[in-house]
Amino acid sequence: MQTAHASRQTGGMTRDQPGPVSPGDIYEDCAFHPVLCTDTCDDEVRGISLIDATSPRSCSLIHCGVIKLTIAEVVEARADFPAYQARREQEIDAETPAAGPAGRDRPAR
């Protein structure tokens, strides 16, 4: 399922990029960090944050709502990560109002 999110920088929509997450791809983890994927195993993806270089960062493809990102979205997140994170939390909360606050157990999109 492809999900769209408003982007403040471009005025467009952030869309989940098609296809599985593979090493070399960039995905958004549960803490909204853009992450360079370094490994996948079953339903888990692992990588390095492109915000603060923390590693390993791991998410479940089934339970975490991982989406693939574009380079433009990474640039937007790095320009003002707290604002990006707050916007993404609001978007997730708006998509799933019954699920409560966005976070590590947000539903898959």
Backbone as CSV, one residue per row, in Angstrom:
resi,resn,N_x,N_y,N_z,CA_x,CA_y,CA_z,C_x,C_y,C_z
1,MET,0.838,-1.174,0.000,0.000,0.000,0.000,0.881,1.234,0.000
2,GLN,0.662,2.137,-0.930,1.440,3.354,-1.006,0.785,4.418,-0.148
3,THR,1.600,5.109,0.646,1.098,6.120,1.550,1.671,7.466,1.163
4,ALA,0.875,8.518,1.259,1.338,9.858,0.913,1.350,10.732,2.152
5,HIS,2.322,11.633,2.217,2.465,12.564,3.330,2.855,13.919,2.780
6,ALA,2.292,14.985,3.338,2.626,16.333,2.888,4.064,16.658,3.243
7,SER,4.752,17.309,2.340,6.116,17.757,2.571,6.135,19.265,2.623
8,ARG,6.601,19.827,3.725,6.639,21.276,3.857,7.628,21.899,2.897
9,GLN,8.757,21.258,2.674,9.793,21.845,1.833,9.326,21.966,0.388
10,THR,8.748,20.919,-0.143,8.376,20.910,-1.557,6.911,21.233,-1.779
11,GLY,6.097,21.171,-0.724,4.667,21.382,-0.893,3.992,20.176,-1.506
12,GLY,4.771,19.152,-1.847,4.225,17.942,-2.442,3.897,16.915,-1.385
13,MET,3.859,15.686,-1.799,3.527,14.599,-0.888,4.711,13.647,-0.778
14,THR,4.981,13.197,0.447,5.983,12.158,0.669,5.291,10.837,0.376
15,ARG,5.844,10.060,-0.514,5.222,8.784,-0.880,6.188,7.642,-0.605
16,ASP,5.622,6.559,-0.098,6.391,5.335,0.069,6.835,4.908,-1.325
17,GLN,8.126,4.717,-1.509,8.649,4.303,-2.807,8.350,2.823,-3.025
18,PRO,8.020,2.426,-4.251,7.642,1.027,-4.493,8.808,0.064,-4.315
19,GLY,8.461,-1.172,-3.994,9.434,-2.246,-3.915,9.930,-2.493,-2.509
20,PRO,10.574,-3.632,-2.315,11.089,-3.997,-0.992,12.290,-3.139,-0.619
21,VAL,12.554,-3.031,0.675,13.739,-2.334,1.161,14.923,-3.290,1.054
22,SER,15.984,-2.828,0.412,17.180,-3.643,0.194,18.411,-2.856,0.626
23,PRO,19.522,-3.539,0.898,20.749,-2.817,1.217,21.046,-1.763,0.149
24,GLY,21.377,-0.561,0.632,21.620,0.576,-0.270,20.437,1.513,-0.366
25,ASP,19.230,1.040,-0.029,18.037,1.888,-0.025,18.031,2.760,1.216
26,ILE,17.246,3.823,1.183,17.056,4.676,2.347,15.615,4.504,2.799
27,TYR,15.440,4.226,4.091,14.104,4.063,4.644,13.944,4.933,5.876
28,GLU,12.697,5.167,6.273,12.398,5.903,7.496,12.079,4.897,8.587
29,ASP,12.790,5.002,9.725,12.562,4.061,10.817,11.473,4.564,11.763
30,CYS,11.263,3.846,12.851,10.192,4.170,13.807,10.372,5.512,14.501
31,ALA,11.599,6.010,14.548,11.863,7.312,15.167,11.953,8.401,14.101
32,PHE,11.519,8.069,12.891,11.477,8.976,11.754,12.863,9.357,11.238
33,HIS,13.892,8.594,11.606,15.228,8.834,11.070,15.304,8.278,9.649
34,PRO,15.861,9.029,8.711,16.239,8.432,7.432,17.422,7.499,7.707
35,VAL,17.338,6.272,7.227,18.346,5.265,7.533,18.821,4.628,6.227
36,LEU,20.144,4.512,6.087,20.718,3.787,4.964,20.694,2.308,5.317
37,CYS,19.951,1.524,4.551,19.822,0.095,4.821,21.143,-0.614,4.536
38,THR,21.599,-1.383,5.523,22.826,-2.169,5.356,22.569,-3.666,5.335
39,ASP,21.373,-4.090,5.820,21.094,-5.521,5.909,19.590,-5.741,6.075
40,THR,19.122,-6.849,5.575,17.743,-7.284,5.802,17.768,-8.752,6.182
41,CYS,16.819,-9.152,7.028,16.698,-10.552,7.414,15.242,-10.789,7.802
42,ASP,14.573,-11.651,7.074,13.152,-11.918,7.290,12.381,-10.601,7.240
43,ASP,11.717,-10.197,8.356,10.940,-8.952,8.320,11.712,-7.783,8.942
44,GLU,13.008,-7.952,9.192,13.797,-6.906,9.837,14.722,-6.209,8.838
45,VAL,14.789,-4.861,8.969,15.764,-4.074,8.218,16.686,-3.400,9.224
46,ARG,17.952,-3.286,8.848,18.938,-2.659,9.729,19.760,-1.675,8.910
47,GLY,20.243,-0.629,9.605,21.056,0.340,8.893,21.662,1.383,9.797
48,ILE,22.117,2.478,9.155,22.802,3.581,9.815,21.987,4.844,9.604
49,SER,21.725,5.572,10.701,20.972,6.821,10.617,21.733,7.851,9.796
50,LEU,21.022,8.519,8.908,21.610,9.611,8.135,21.441,10.947,8.855
51,ILE,20.880,10.905,10.067,20.757,12.108,10.900,21.938,12.193,11.853
52,ASP,22.213,11.127,12.613,23.258,11.188,13.639,24.243,10.018,13.596
53,ALA,24.198,9.219,12.547,25.112,8.093,12.324,24.994,6.981,13.364
54,THR,23.886,6.935,14.127,23.711,5.832,15.066,23.478,4.537,14.299
55,SER,24.007,3.458,14.888,23.920,2.160,14.235,24.124,1.077,15.288
56,PRO,23.519,-0.075,15.177,22.531,-0.388,14.151,21.158,0.159,14.519
57,ARG,20.415,0.541,13.519,19.019,0.936,13.696,18.204,-0.160,13.014
58,SER,17.291,-0.768,13.758,16.531,-1.911,13.252,15.041,-1.652,13.352
59,CYS,14.312,-2.132,12.359,12.850,-2.034,12.353,12.259,-3.297,11.748
60,SER,11.039,-3.589,12.172,10.270,-4.674,11.583,9.494,-4.124,10.391
61,LEU,9.588,-4.803,9.264,8.817,-4.389,8.091,7.322,-4.604,8.309
62,ILE,6.973,-5.547,9.169,5.570,-5.862,9.412,4.953,-4.923,10.442
63,HIS,5.677,-4.598,11.492,5.096,-3.876,12.624,5.454,-2.403,12.724
64,CYS,6.451,-1.931,12.014,6.956,-0.574,12.241,6.498,0.482,11.232
65,GLY,5.915,0.114,10.153,5.482,1.122,9.183,6.633,1.747,8.421
66,VAL,7.658,0.961,8.138,8.824,1.441,7.394,8.403,1.892,6.008
67,ILE,8.930,3.048,5.575,8.731,3.472,4.191,10.083,3.821,3.592
68,LYS,10.203,3.646,2.285,11.413,4.050,1.575,11.329,5.546,1.299
69,LEU,12.478,6.219,1.365,12.546,7.664,1.159,13.388,8.001,-0.060
70,THR,13.197,9.222,-0.557,14.017,9.757,-1.637,15.136,10.604,-1.024
71,ILE,16.130,10.927,-1.819,17.210,11.804,-1.363,16.649,13.165,-0.957
72,ALA,15.687,13.705,-1.694,15.081,15.002,-1.354,14.460,14.967,0.043
73,GLU,13.841,13.855,0.399,13.243,13.725,1.730,14.319,13.655,2.816
74,VAL,15.450,13.030,2.519,16.560,12.994,3.468,17.110,14.404,3.678
75,VAL,17.270,15.152,2.605,17.765,16.533,2.709,16.814,17.362,3.564
76,GLU,15.518,17.199,3.358,14.522,17.903,4.156,14.651,17.544,5.635
77,ALA,14.787,16.277,5.942,14.901,15.827,7.328,16.173,16.365,7.977
78,ARG,17.271,16.367,7.238,18.547,16.846,7.796,18.550,18.357,8.000
79,ALA,17.796,19.097,7.221,17.772,20.556,7.342,17.234,21.001,8.702
80,ASP,16.224,20.295,9.213,15.637,20.622,10.525,14.948,19.368,11.039
81,PHE,15.749,18.456,11.621,15.198,17.172,12.028,14.078,17.285,13.058
82,PRO,14.190,18.122,14.105,13.075,18.212,15.056,11.751,18.614,14.385
83,ALA,11.800,19.534,13.446,10.578,19.941,12.737,10.071,18.803,11.844
84,TYR,10.981,18.122,11.164,10.599,16.985,10.317,9.950,15.895,11.156
85,GLN,10.579,15.574,12.293,10.063,14.530,13.174,8.677,14.897,13.700
86,ALA,8.487,16.137,14.123,7.182,16.576,14.635,6.116,16.501,13.545
87,ARG,6.478,16.918,12.324,5.515,16.859,11.211,5.128,15.427,10.908
88,ARG,6.119,14.527,10.882,5.837,13.122,10.567,4.983,12.474,11.657
89,GLU,5.237,12.824,12.933,4.402,12.295,14.018,2.960,12.742,13.835
90,GLN,2.747,13.995,13.471,1.384,14.503,13.233,0.734,13.771,12.066
91,GLU,1.492,13.523,11.010,0.941,12.814,9.853,0.519,11.391,10.224
92,ILE,1.354,10.698,10.982,1.029,9.329,11.390,-0.193,9.337,12.300
93,ASP,-0.229,10.280,13.254,-1.384,10.373,14.150,-2.657,10.653,13.365
94,ALA,-2.584,11.483,12.341,-3.754,11.803,11.520,-4.220,10.592,10.711
95,GLU,-3.268,9.747,10.282,-3.607,8.542,9.515,-4.260,7.485,10.386
96,THR,-3.848,7.405,11.656,-4.305,6.335,12.544,-4.765,6.917,13.875
97,PRO,-5.866,7.684,13.897,-6.284,8.353,15.127,-6.586,7.400,16.279
98,ALA,-7.030,6.193,16.007,-7.352,5.254,17.080,-6.114,4.578,17.649
99,ALA,-4.986,4.697,16.958,-3.778,4.001,17.378,-2.999,4.761,18.450
100,GLY,-3.378,5.997,18.744,-2.664,6.756,19.763,-1.434,7.423,19.193
101,PRO,-0.524,7.844,20.072,0.658,8.578,19.627,1.537,7.753,18.697
102,ALA,2.170,8.458,17.764,3.104,7.788,16.871,4.305,7.328,17.663
103,GLY,4.910,6.278,17.199,6.099,5.800,17.896,6.523,4.454,17.400
104,ARG,7.244,3.727,18.209,7.862,2.489,17.783,6.850,1.440,17.351
105,ASP,5.635,1.481,17.873,4.656,0.462,17.521,3.586,0.993,16.590
106,ARG,3.934,1.991,15.797,2.941,2.517,14.865,2.605,1.423,13.850
107,PRO,1.363,1.407,13.381,0.959,0.334,12.451,1.652,0.447,11.113
108,ALA,1.817,-0.684,10.469,2.403,-0.714,9.126,1.526,0.077,8.175
109,ARG,2.207,0.786,7.242,1.460,1.586,6.265,1.491,0.906,4.940
